[in-house]
Amino acid sequence: MSKKILGWSLVNAFGTLLYITFVIGIMSSAETGFLKMNHWIGPVAMLLLFVMSAAITSALVFGRPIWWYLEGNKKEAVMLFVGTVAWLAVFFSTIILSLMLWPEPKIYMTPPRACTEEAKICPNGSAVGRTGPKCEFAPCPK
């Protein structure tokens, strides 16, 4: 494999890896409220992201090989495609191996806690329930 093909296959694979990392950032933001899935726009946005991702990663993996193939450089085009897939396999294997060797520390968020449904009668006659992470009674209104 020539240096040109090796270089372009690395560029294609690394571009794909960067794009995947970018999409993961968007999806992580969506989980924290960036896209509200209880509204119809949330699923539409996620499906559009999926379609755009398919188009972008296809262009990164297949674009230049198809271009070279149509220009008549068939052997180089196939080698570029194989090289790109090989680099993606190397990246994937490296990520899996690193996760196996150095597992992420288990940091768990405190799960939401349901408070008992007791009520406290305030001096003014109103009632307050338990709230907060320690399930303490809410302050009485003044």
N, C-alpha and C positions, 0 to 999 in steps of 0.2 A: 504494500500500500504506500503510495507516495505521500510526501509530507503535506502536499496541498490537500489531498483527500483526508488525511488524518486530521489536519487542522480544521477543515470545514466540518468534519463530522463532530469534532469536539465543540466547535462553536454552535452547531445545531443542537446538540444534546445539552450543552450548558444553558443555551437560551430557553430550551424547554424546561429545564430544571428551575431556572429563575422565574419563568411564567407560572409554573406550578406553585412555587413558593408565594408568589404574589396572590394567586387565587386562594391559597390557604389563609392568607392574611385577611382577605375579603370575607371568607366564610367564617373565620373566627370572630370578626367584627359583627357579622350577622347574628351570631349566637348571643352576643351581648346586647342586642337590641338595635343594631344598625338597620336591619330589615325586619319589620314586624310580620311574622308569618300568619297572624290572625287577620291580615288584610290581604286582598287578592293581589296586590302589587308585589308582595314579598315572593310568593311562588313564581310569578311571572319573571321577576328580576333574576331569581336563581336559575330558572330554565334558560333565560337569555344568556346568563353567564356560562351555563353548560354548553350551549350551542356555540358561543364565541370561543370558548376554550377548545372545543373540538376543531374549529376552523383554524385557530392560531397554532395549536400544537401540530395539526396536520400540515400547515404551511412550513413550520419549523422542521419537521421530520421529512416530509415529502417534497417540499417546494423546490429546493435546489437540485435534488436528484432527478425530478421530472424535467426541470429546465435543461439539465445536462443531457438527459436521455433524448429529449426532442431536438437538441442541437447535434445529435449523432454520437455523443460520447457515452454509449450504452454501458460499456464495461465500467467506466469511472462512476457513472450514475449509480449502478448497482453496488459498487464498492462503497460509495458515499452513504447510501442508505444502510448497508450492513454495518459500516463504521459507526453511524449515528445510533443505531439500535444497540450496538456493542457498548458504546459509551453510556447509554441509558441503563444498560444492564450492570455496568460497573458502578454507576451512581447508586442504583437500587441496592445492589449487593453491599456496598459500603454503608449505606444507611441502615440496612437490616442488621449487618454485622455489628455496627456501632451500638444499635439499640440492644442487641443481645449481650455485648460485652460491658456496656455502661448504661444500665437501665436508668431511666429518669427517676429521680427521687419521688417517692409517693407523697405528694403534697395535696391534700384533699381540702376542698372548701367545706366549711361546716354546713352540713345539710340543713335545709329549712326545718324548723321545728314547729309542730302544731301545739299551741297552748290549749290548756283545758278551757272549757266554756263557762268558767265561773264568772260571776259578776260581783262587783263591790258597790254597795249603795253609798253614795256620797252624801255629805251633810245637806246639800240642797235638794236631795231626793232623786237626782239622776243616777244612772248606773254606768260603770266603766268596766271594761273587760281586761283580760291579760294581753300584753303585747310585748314585742321586742325579743331579742335573743335569749333573755333570761326569764321570759314570760311573767314579767312583773305587771302589777296593775297600773293602768294608765293614770296619770294625775287627774284628780277631780276638777271639773270646770269651776271657775270662780263666779 
